[in-house]
Each structure stands twice: as C-alpha cells, then as structure tokens.
Amino acid sequence: MSRVVVIGATGHIGTYLVPRLVRGGHQVIAMSRGTREPYHPSPEWESVTMITVDRDAEDADGAFGAHVTSLEPDVVVDLVCFTAASALQLVEALRPSRPLLLHCGTIWVHGPALRVPVTEDEPRTAYGEYGTGKAEIEALLHRETLGGGVPSVVLHPGHISGPGWPVITPAGNLDPAVWTHLATGKPLALPDHGLGVLHHVHADDVAQAFERAMNRPAAIGSSFHVVAGQAMTLRGLATGVAQWFGREPVLEFVDWDEFGRRAGPEHAGTTREHTFRSIAASIDRAREVLGYAPRYTSLQALHEALAWLVANGQADVGGQPFPGRLG
C-alpha cells in the first residue's frame, strides 16, 4: 500500500482515479480547490482524506510544494500543473524525500504532425500557452529524473471525454448544436472535407494509465500517450454519432470562411485549434511498458458523454431515441 497525494483530485481524471486507488488498497489524500464534488459519486470517497487548497495562492507564496511534502507521500499525482515555475517549486520541495511524481501532460506538446501515428519521440513542436507550458514541464521533469532527483513519469492524454462535462464534438469544438444536427438529420458544416483528426480518450482510461504507472519502475523518466486505440476524422465521428440515431450524416464541406460564418468565431476558432494539429497519437509505448489497455473507443467515450449531456439538459437530440452503452 502506498500513500498517494492526488492534486486536482475532483476533476475529470481524479473522479475516476481516486476510487481506483482506494480499491487498490492505497491511502489517498485528495487535494482540490474544494469548489466542486467529483463528477459522479462513489463510496470509495468516504475513505479519502480531503484537503482544500488554493494552489495558485500557495504557489505565489512559495508554500505549495512544502504543503505537499508535509503530507509525506510515497506517490504524488499532479493533474493540474500548467507552468514550469509551478512544477519546479513542487519538485524542489519533493527532492529530499523523492516520492514518485506522476504528471498529467497533453498530446498538445505536439504541433502539426509530420509522421503518423505520432510517437512520444517526436520533437516537441507545441505552440500556444497550454501546449508550450506542458512541454516545458515535461522537459523539466525528465531533466530532474535523469539528474538523480525526483523520479517522474509524464502521461499525455488526448481530448478527455466522459459523463459530467461538455466534450469536443465531431466538429472539433464545444458547440452543442452539433449533436442536434447529427441526431435530427440537419446539415452539418465541416471544414477541410471533414478530414481533420481528433484523438479522444475516456477519463477512466486515463485514470487506468496513472494507476498502472505507479507500479511500473521501467516507466520512470519516460512519457506516454494516453488516448483511445484509434484517432478519428471529423467525418468519421459525425458518421458514427449520426448512426446512433439511425441516420447517415448530412455533411456539407465548406471553406474556413463559410465555416466561421456558420459556427461563429468562438466555435470555429476551437475547431481550427484542434484540426490544425490533427494529432493521431501512438499508444504502443503505453501498451508495452504500462500494460495500458483502453476500454473505450473514441465513439464509446463520446457516447457516454452525450448520454449525460442529454439527460442533464445540456444537449438536444430532438427527442430522438438514444441507444444504451455501446459494445
């Protein structure tokens, strides 16, 4: 049994990871802002020690790393670190005791792909604050491990999906109207002939990878992609979703100007951010080293997400019959 501190414990990944760790016999200390409950209830949370913490404020005071260290963890799972400065403060505080540090990165450490599927060995071509920040953290953690400091593992999820929150749609954005169009047979506009690529992953599959990484010494010092077994194109996802409702999608392939007019600047910008990268990530290393075996395909992850959105009034499928969990 390990003493595990999970930072950001009530978010997308932590909702699934914390109960997994409890069932695995670990002592779990869950750190969060305390502003929300996990996305779905689980009896395992009753045996978890909950700590409310404002990481940004404690980072600013230089106190967060010491706070984590005072909890005497064997393993630290950091799900909400976004800057190298924040990561460095934590690492420096952990260095004397050297617990295993598992960090949540992102496949967006990669920019537009030159070779597919993208492996973890590809050069880091991230752009934008989020991707570049995660790439800087990854480099810092690997240097730390190679230098004999805090041992770390970096896991790079794709577009995290599951029940409880809006997810990236088959149009590559968060527009709830996309679901309505696909369910009811209305035309759906897509840019670039619908060939942009998305790589979803169910949050429980990400949690699975973190749990496995705790017990794989060979993983230390490495990075791993954590995504569904296959990436899918926008048109492939749209076709799959429409078929849940007994339809073929009515797709209209348009240029970017027209797509922006139809989707609106915010949703079109999100689509462009995703499809310009079009990352199809390899999970060969995660399979071999971690024993990672995703339970959900991209479409299965989206299905669970949409079922929750419909049930909670956040997506409209025009009253169309909605099938149960996909096999």
C-alpha positions as CSV (number, residue, x, y, z in Angstrom):
1,M,0.0,0.0,0.0
2,S,1.2,3.5,-0.9
3,R,0.4,6.9,0.5
4,V,-0.8,8.8,-2.6
5,V,-1.4,12.5,-2.8
6,V,-3.6,13.4,-5.8
7,I,-3.5,17.1,-6.8
8,G,-6.7,18.2,-8.6
9,A,-8.5,15.1,-7.3
10,T,-12.1,16.0,-8.1
11,G,-11.6,16.8,-11.8
12,H,-12.1,14.8,-14.9
13,I,-9.3,12.2,-14.2
14,G,-9.4,12.3,-10.4
15,T,-13.1,11.4,-10.4
16,Y,-12.1,8.0,-11.7
17,L,-8.5,7.7,-10.4
18,V,-9.2,8.2,-6.7
19,P,-11.7,5.4,-6.4
20,R,-9.4,3.1,-8.4
21,L,-6.6,3.9,-5.9
22,V,-8.8,3.2,-2.9
23,R,-9.9,-0.1,-4.4
24,G,-6.3,-0.9,-5.0
25,G,-5.6,-0.6,-1.2
26,H,-3.8,2.7,-1.3
27,Q,-4.1,5.5,1.3
28,V,-5.3,8.5,-0.7
29,I,-5.1,12.2,0.2
30,A,-7.1,14.3,-2.3
31,M,-6.2,17.9,-2.8
32,S,-8.5,20.2,-4.6
33,R,-9.9,23.8,-4.5
34,G,-13.0,22.4,-2.8
35,T,-15.3,24.2,-5.2
36,R,-16.9,21.1,-6.6
37,E,-17.6,17.4,-5.9
38,P,-16.3,14.6,-8.2
39,Y,-18.2,14.3,-11.4
40,H,-20.1,11.2,-10.1
41,P,-20.4,9.7,-6.6
42,S,-18.5,6.7,-5.5
43,P,-18.5,5.1,-2.0
44,E,-14.7,4.9,-2.1
45,W,-14.5,8.7,-1.5
46,E,-15.7,8.1,2.1
47,S,-12.2,6.7,3.0
48,V,-10.3,9.5,1.3
49,T,-8.7,12.4,3.2
50,M,-9.8,15.6,1.6
51,I,-7.7,18.8,1.7
52,T,-8.9,22.1,0.3
53,V,-6.1,24.1,-1.2
54,D,-5.7,27.2,-3.5
55,R,-2.7,26.1,-5.5
56,D,-2.3,29.4,-7.3
57,A,-2.2,31.3,-4.0
58,E,0.2,28.9,-2.3
59,D,2.4,28.9,-5.4
60,A,2.5,32.7,-5.2
61,D,3.6,32.4,-1.6
62,G,6.1,29.7,-2.3
63,A,4.2,27.3,0.0
64,F,2.6,24.7,-2.1
65,G,5.5,22.4,-2.5
66,A,6.1,22.4,1.2
67,H,2.4,21.7,1.8
68,V,2.5,18.6,-0.4
69,T,5.8,17.4,1.2
70,S,4.3,17.7,4.7
71,L,1.7,15.1,3.7
72,E,4.6,12.5,3.5
73,P,3.5,10.9,0.2
74,D,5.1,7.9,-1.5
75,V,3.5,9.0,-4.7
76,V,2.3,12.4,-6.0
77,V,-0.2,12.6,-8.9
78,D,-0.2,16.1,-10.3
79,L,-3.2,16.6,-12.5
80,V,-3.4,20.4,-12.5
81,C,0.1,21.8,-13.1
82,F,0.3,24.2,-16.1
83,T,3.6,26.1,-15.8
84,A,7.3,25.2,-15.4
85,A,7.6,27.5,-12.4
86,S,4.8,25.7,-10.6
87,A,6.4,22.3,-11.4
88,L,9.8,23.5,-10.2
89,Q,8.5,24.6,-6.9
90,L,6.9,21.2,-6.3
91,V,10.0,19.3,-7.5
92,E,12.4,21.3,-5.3
93,A,10.2,20.6,-2.2
94,L,9.9,16.9,-3.0
95,R,13.6,16.4,-3.8
96,P,14.8,15.4,-0.3
97,S,12.2,12.6,0.1
98,R,12.0,11.7,-3.6
99,P,8.5,10.3,-3.9
100,L,7.3,9.1,-7.4
101,L,5.8,12.1,-9.3
102,L,3.2,11.4,-12.0
103,H,2.4,14.4,-14.1
104,C,-0.5,15.0,-16.4
105,G,0.6,16.5,-19.7
106,T,-1.2,16.6,-23.1
107,I,-0.8,15.4,-26.6
108,W,-0.7,19.1,-27.5
109,V,3.0,19.1,-26.7
110,H,3.0,18.1,-30.4
111,G,2.2,20.6,-33.0
112,P,1.0,19.7,-36.6
113,A,2.1,16.1,-37.3
114,L,4.8,15.3,-39.8
115,R,4.6,11.5,-39.3
116,V,1.6,9.5,-38.0
117,P,0.9,8.0,-35.7
118,V,2.8,10.4,-33.6
119,T,5.2,8.7,-31.1
120,E,6.5,10.1,-27.9
121,D,9.9,10.5,-29.5
122,E,8.8,13.2,-32.0
123,P,10.3,16.7,-31.5
124,R,8.2,18.9,-29.3
125,T,6.6,21.5,-31.7
126,A,4.0,22.8,-29.3
127,Y,2.6,26.3,-29.7
128,G,0.2,28.3,-27.6
129,E,0.3,28.8,-23.9
130,Y,-1.1,25.4,-22.9
131,G,0.9,23.2,-25.1
132,T,4.2,25.0,-24.7
133,G,3.7,25.1,-20.9
134,K,3.2,21.4,-20.7
135,A,6.2,20.8,-23.0
136,E,8.4,22.9,-20.7
137,I,7.2,21.0,-17.6
138,E,7.9,17.6,-19.4
139,A,11.4,18.7,-20.2
140,L,12.0,19.9,-16.6
141,L,10.7,16.7,-15.1
142,H,12.8,14.5,-17.4
143,R,16.0,16.5,-16.6
144,E,15.2,16.1,-12.9
145,T,14.8,12.4,-13.1
146,L,17.9,11.9,-15.3
147,G,19.9,14.0,-12.8
148,G,19.0,11.7,-9.9
149,G,16.4,13.9,-8.4
150,V,12.6,13.3,-8.1
151,P,11.6,10.2,-10.2
152,S,8.8,11.2,-12.6
153,V,6.5,9.8,-15.3
154,V,4.6,12.1,-17.7
155,L,1.3,10.9,-19.2
156,H,-0.1,12.8,-22.2
157,P,-3.9,12.4,-22.6
158,G,-5.9,13.3,-25.7
159,H,-9.3,15.0,-25.6
160,I,-10.7,13.8,-22.3
161,S,-14.3,12.6,-22.5
162,G,-16.9,11.1,-20.2
163,P,-20.1,11.9,-18.4
164,G,-20.3,15.1,-16.5
165,W,-18.9,17.8,-18.7
166,P,-19.0,19.1,-22.3
167,V,-16.6,17.3,-24.7
168,I,-15.1,18.0,-28.0
169,T,-17.8,17.3,-30.7
170,P,-17.4,15.7,-34.1
171,A,-17.0,19.3,-35.4
172,G,-13.9,19.8,-33.2
173,N,-15.5,22.3,-30.9
174,L,-17.9,22.6,-27.9
175,D,-21.0,23.7,-29.9
176,P,-24.0,21.7,-28.5
177,A,-25.8,22.3,-31.8
178,V,-23.5,19.8,-33.5
179,W,-25.3,17.0,-31.6
180,T,-28.7,18.3,-32.6
181,H,-27.7,18.4,-36.3
182,L,-26.4,14.9,-36.3
183,A,-29.3,13.4,-34.3
184,T,-32.1,15.1,-36.4
185,G,-30.6,15.0,-39.9
186,K,-29.9,18.7,-40.3
187,P,-26.9,19.6,-42.4
188,L,-23.6,19.9,-40.5
189,A,-20.8,22.1,-42.0
190,L,-17.3,20.8,-41.6
191,P,-14.0,22.4,-42.9
192,D,-11.2,20.7,-44.8
193,H,-13.5,18.0,-46.2
194,G,-14.0,16.7,-42.6
195,L,-10.6,15.2,-42.6
196,G,-9.2,16.9,-39.5
197,V,-8.3,14.4,-36.9
198,L,-9.3,14.2,-33.2
199,H,-8.0,11.7,-30.6
200,H,-10.4,11.3,-27.7
201,V,-9.9,9.3,-24.6
202,H,-12.3,8.3,-21.8
203,A,-11.3,9.8,-18.4
204,D,-11.4,6.3,-16.8
205,D,-8.8,5.1,-19.4
206,V,-6.6,8.0,-18.4
207,A,-7.1,7.0,-14.7
208,Q,-6.1,3.4,-15.6
209,A,-2.9,4.6,-17.1
210,F,-2.0,6.7,-14.0
211,E,-2.8,3.7,-11.8
212,R,-0.6,1.4,-13.9
213,A,2.3,3.9,-14.0
214,M,2.6,3.8,-10.2
215,N,3.7,0.2,-10.4
216,R,6.0,0.2,-13.4
217,P,9.6,1.1,-12.5
218,A,10.5,0.9,-16.2
219,A,8.2,3.9,-16.8
220,I,10.3,6.3,-14.8
221,G,11.9,9.0,-16.8
222,S,9.6,8.5,-19.8
223,S,6.5,10.0,-21.4
224,F,3.4,8.1,-22.6
225,H,0.5,8.9,-24.8
226,V,-2.9,8.1,-23.2
227,V,-5.6,8.0,-25.9
228,A,-8.1,5.7,-27.4
229,G,-6.9,2.9,-29.6
230,Q,-7.6,4.9,-32.8
231,A,-7.9,8.6,-33.7
232,M,-10.8,9.5,-35.9
233,T,-11.6,12.1,-38.5
234,L,-14.4,14.7,-38.1
235,R,-16.4,13.0,-40.8
236,G,-15.8,9.6,-39.1
237,L,-17.0,10.8,-35.8
238,A,-20.0,12.6,-37.4
239,T,-21.0,9.4,-39.2
240,G,-20.7,7.3,-36.0
241,V,-22.8,9.7,-34.0
242,A,-25.5,10.0,-36.6
243,Q,-25.7,6.2,-36.9
244,W,-26.7,6.1,-33.2
245,F,-29.9,7.7,-34.3
246,G,-30.4,5.5,-37.4
247,R,-29.1,8.1,-39.8
248,E,-26.4,8.9,-42.2
249,P,-25.0,12.4,-41.5
250,V,-25.8,15.3,-43.8
251,L,-22.4,16.8,-44.2
252,E,-21.5,20.0,-46.0
253,F,-17.8,20.5,-46.6
254,V,-17.1,24.2,-46.7
255,D,-14.1,26.5,-46.7
256,W,-13.0,28.2,-43.4
257,D,-14.7,31.5,-44.1
258,E,-18.0,29.8,-44.6
259,F,-17.4,27.5,-41.6
260,G,-16.7,30.6,-39.4
261,R,-20.0,32.2,-40.6
262,R,-22.0,29.1,-39.7
263,A,-20.3,28.1,-36.5
264,G,-19.4,31.5,-35.2
265,P,-15.9,32.8,-34.4
266,E,-15.5,31.1,-31.0
267,H,-16.5,27.6,-32.1
268,A,-14.7,28.0,-35.5
269,G,-11.5,29.0,-33.6
270,T,-11.7,26.0,-31.4
271,T,-12.2,23.7,-34.4
272,R,-9.1,25.3,-36.1
273,E,-7.0,24.8,-32.9
274,H,-7.9,21.1,-33.0
275,T,-7.8,20.3,-36.7
276,F,-4.6,22.3,-37.4
277,R,-2.8,19.9,-35.1
278,S,-4.7,16.8,-36.2
279,I,-2.7,14.6,-33.8
280,A,-3.1,10.8,-34.1
281,A,-1.0,9.6,-31.2
282,S,0.6,6.1,-30.9
283,I,-0.1,4.2,-27.7
284,D,2.4,1.4,-28.5
285,R,4.8,2.5,-25.7
286,A,2.0,2.8,-23.1
287,R,0.8,-0.7,-24.1
288,E,4.3,-2.2,-23.8
289,V,5.6,-0.5,-20.7
290,L,2.4,0.3,-18.7
291,G,0.2,-2.5,-19.9
292,Y,-2.3,0.2,-20.9
293,A,-5.4,-1.2,-22.5
294,P,-8.1,1.4,-23.2
295,R,-11.6,0.1,-22.6
296,Y,-13.3,2.8,-24.7
297,T,-13.0,3.7,-28.4
298,S,-13.4,7.3,-29.3
299,L,-17.0,6.8,-30.2
300,Q,-17.8,4.9,-27.0
301,A,-16.2,7.8,-24.9
302,L,-18.4,10.3,-26.8
303,H,-21.5,8.1,-26.4
304,E,-21.1,8.2,-22.6
305,A,-20.6,11.9,-22.7
306,L,-23.6,12.7,-24.9
307,A,-25.9,10.4,-22.8
308,W,-25.0,12.5,-19.8
309,L,-25.4,15.8,-21.6
310,V,-28.9,14.8,-22.9
311,A,-30.0,13.5,-19.5
312,N,-28.9,16.8,-17.9
313,G,-30.4,19.2,-20.5
314,Q,-27.1,20.3,-21.9
315,A,-27.6,18.7,-25.4
316,D,-30.7,18.5,-27.6
317,V,-31.2,15.5,-29.8
318,G,-34.7,16.5,-30.9
319,G,-36.4,13.8,-28.9
320,Q,-34.7,11.0,-31.0
321,P,-34.3,7.6,-29.4
322,F,-30.9,7.2,-27.9
323,P,-29.2,3.8,-27.6
324,G,-27.7,2.5,-24.4
325,R,-24.0,2.0,-23.8
326,L,-22.2,0.8,-27.0
327,G,-20.4,-2.5,-27.0
